[in-house]
Amino acid sequence: MARTENDTWDLATSVGATATMVAAGRGRATKVGLIDDPFAEPLVRAVGVDFFTRWATGEISADEVDIPGHPWGMQPMTDLLTVRTRLIDQFLNDATASGIRQVVVLASGLDARGYRLSWPADAVVFEIDQQQVTDFKTATLAAAGAEPTVDLRAVPVDLRDDWPAALRQAGFDSNRPTAWVAEGLLAFLPPEAQDRLLDNITELSAPGSRLVVEIFLSTPESLEVMRTSSQKWYEHGLDARIDDLWYGGERHDVAPYLQERGWQATRRRSAELLADAGLTVPQRNDGQTENYYCTAELG
């Protein structure tokens, strides 16, 4: 169902279901030894979207649910999440090694880095998402006996609301350098909301702050590739509609936008990361955009 300005969702519907899909990919990648996220599969099971659970546990194969040779599908997604997870894990390790002790994960979804990574004793991680999402994750992991490995603070607020104020109320200090994570987020925002998010991050960041952001542009060609893939998933039991969740329209390219605001930005193409990891690099169709990751440091 197409997005609207004040739409709502949970982890089994609309944009929320994409967080569960991502966790399913991390669960599958963990199962075959590509990454180590022991919390992904239990969280997916708890959400209860059967198709994603079966993917996370290995009960269905790519041959069943993916279109042969197609540039997108459950396996290409899992490969992408493998390199994405490795990149962001390393980004956070490097940030804390440099002395940064304040981390903000935007639209954190079912991300479990506050439970699975090793952190300095004085680090603080803020996770921003809707309250039902943060409550669900906290309760599910607590029931499984998991404990955070860091001072982990949920900030239950929608990014369409005044999240900077909520972040400050949770103890965020804008005078300290921060490591920001915007993973799988921007294309779910209207172009003007993307700018507003990056502007807010810049305003809240002290010199030395770092940012990692994933850029996946929603051209008509790219969206058609995703729609074609999802149709086959529906045929195999996916009951969460994940079509038309992306906002179109012209938007600023993130790397130069950040450069103009004082950040030193570096790009890493998804294809490059996949090739370096020895994973399949999907062939792109004419007009289909390529994901890239932007890491940046302020000042």
N, C-alpha and C positions, 0 to 999 in steps of 0.2 A: 504494500500500500504506500502511495506517495507520501512524502513528508509534508507536514504542516507546521506553522509557526509554534504552536503550543501542544504538539502531539506528545503522547505518553507511551511508555513501554515498560516491559520487565525483561528479565534475562531469557525469556522464551519467545519474545515477539520483537518485531521491528529492529531498531538499532541494537537493542539489548541482546537479541539473538546472535548478532555478529560477534559480540564479546564471548558468547558461549562457543561459537564456531571457532574463534581464535584459540580458545582454551582446548577445544577438541584437537586442533592441529598441534598444539604444544604437547598434549597428551600422547598423540600418535608419534611425534618426533621423539618423545622420551621413551616410548615403548621400544623403538628400534635403536636407541642409544645415541641419537644425534644431539640431544640436549638433556638436561636433568631438571625436570620440573615435576616432582612427585605429587604436587597438589592439583595439577591440571585435571587429571582424569576424575578424581573424587568430586571436584567442583562441577564438572560437566554432568556426572551421574546425578548429582543433587539437583541440578536445574531440571533434568528430566526430558530433554528433547532427544527422543530415541535415536534418530539418525545420527546426531552428533556423538551420542554415547557409543554407538556401534563403531563409529570411525575412531574415536579415541582409544577404544579397547582392541581395535584390530579385527572386529567381527565382520567387517565388510572391506572389500579390496577396491583399489583404484580401478581395476578392470571392470568392476560392476557399476561404479557410479561416475566415472569420468569419461569424457569423449576422447578417444584415441587421437593423439597429436594436437589436441586443443590447448591453447596457451593458458587456460585457467581451469581449475578443478580442485578437488580435495587434495590430491597429491601435490600439484604445483603450489597450492596454498600452504601445505605442510612444509614443503621445501623452503618457501619464502619465510615462514615463521621460524624455521631453524636458523637461518642467517640473521633474521631480524632480532631474535632472542639473543643470539651470541653477540651481535653488535651492541645492543643496549646494555646487556650485562657488563660487557667490557667498558662501555662508556661510563657506567656507574662505578665500576672498580677504579677506573682512571681518575674520575672526579673525586672520589673519597681519598685516593692516594695523594692527590694534589692538595688536600686539606679541606675540601668542601665537606660540610657536615649537615647540610640542609638539602633535602631532596623533595621535589613535588612531582607526583605522577598525576597527570591530567586525564580524566575519563578512565580511571584505573580498571574498571570492569573486574575481570577475574584474574588480574595480574597478582602473582604471589611472591614478588621479589622481596617483600618485607618479611617473608617466612623462609625463603630458601637461600638467599644470599648471605654472605658474611659481611657484617658491617662494623665500623669503628664503634667503640662503646658509647661515644658521645654524639652519634649521628641521630638525626630525626628524619623520618619519612612521612610526608603528608600525602594521603590518597584522596583525590577529589572525584566524586561521582554521586549519583542520586542516592538518597538515603536507603531505599529498598535494596540497592545493589551493595552498598557498603555493609549494611546490616546482614544481608544474606551471606556474603563472603565471610564476615567475621564469625557468624554463628555456625556456619558449616565447618569451617576449619577448627573452631573451638571444639565442636562435637567430635571431630576426628582426632582430638588430642594435640593438634598443632599449636605452637606458640610462636609469636613473632620473634625474629632475631634482632630487632631494632626497636627503638621508641617509635612505634607506628601509630599515626593519628589519622583517623578517618575524618574527612571534611565532607559531610553529606549536603551537597548543594549541586544544583543543575548549572552547567556552564552558561546557560542562557540567563542566569540570575547573577547577583553580585557576588561572584565567587572570590574576588580578592578580599572583600570584607570578611567573608567566612573563613578564609585562609588565615588572615591576621588574628581573628578571634581564636583560632586553634593554636596560636603561638608562633606563627611564622614571623620572621624578622627580616624585613627588606633591606636591612643594613648589612646582612651577612651574605656572602656568595651562595648561590643556589644551583643545584643541578636539576634541570627541568626535563621531563619526559612527556612527549606528545606522540604516542604510538597509535597508529591506525585511527586517527581522529579527524584530520583536517577536511577530508572530502565529505564528511558528515555534517559540516558546517557550511552555511551560505558564505559566499565570498567575503561579504562585509564582516561577518562574524569571525572568519579566519583572521582578517586584519586586526580586528578588535582583540582577539586572543593574543596575537603576537605583540600588539602594543601593550597590553596589560602585563605580559611576561617581561617585556623590556622595562616598563615602569617599576616593576617589583624587584628587578634584578640589580644587585650591587656589582661593581666591577669584579671580574674574575668568575662571574656566573657562567654556567655552561647549559647548552640546550641540545637535545636530540629530537628530531621531528621526522616523521615519515611523510613523504609526499607521493600521493597516488591520485593523479588527475583524472577526472571523470569526463573524458571526451565521449561523444556518442559511440565511437567505435569501441572504446574500452568497456562502456556500459553494455553494449550488445554482446561482447564476449562473455561478460559475467552473467547476463540474462540467459544466454544459451546454456551455459554450464549449470545454472541453478535449475533449469527445467528438468534436467536429468535427475538431479537430486530429489525434486518433488516426486518424480516417478518412482523413486526408491524409498519413499516414506517421509521425507522432510516435510513437516507440517508448519514450519515457521516461514512465513513469506519474507524473503530478503531482497525482493526486487524494488527498484526505484527509491532506494534509501539515500542516494547521493545527490548533493546539490550541484547543479550545473552552473553555467555562466562563467564569464571571464573572471579569473582571479589572479592575484599577484603571485609570481614565482617566489618561493619562500627565501631561497638563498640571497638573491639581490635585495629583497625587501629587508632582510635582517642586516645586510651589509650597510644599507642606507641609514640604519638606526644604531650603528656602532658595534655590531657584532662582526667577528671574523668567522666566516662560514666556509665549510668544506662539504663537498658532495661525494657520496658513494653510491654508484648505481647498483640496483638490485642484481642485474645481470653479472656485474663484476663480483659481487659477494657470492652469488650462487656458483660461479665458475671457480672461484678460489676455494670453495668448500667441496668441490667435486660433485656438485648436484646439477641436475638438468636445467639448462637455461631455455625457457620456452621461446618459441619463435613468435615474434610479434606480427600482427597483421598491419596493413597500411592504415595509418591514422591512429593506431593504438598507442597510447602513451606508455612510458616506462617508469616504474617506480624508482625513486631515489631517496636516500637518507641524507639529511642535512645535520651536521654537528657544528656547533658554533660556540664561541667564547666571547664574552662582552668585555670591551676595553682592551 
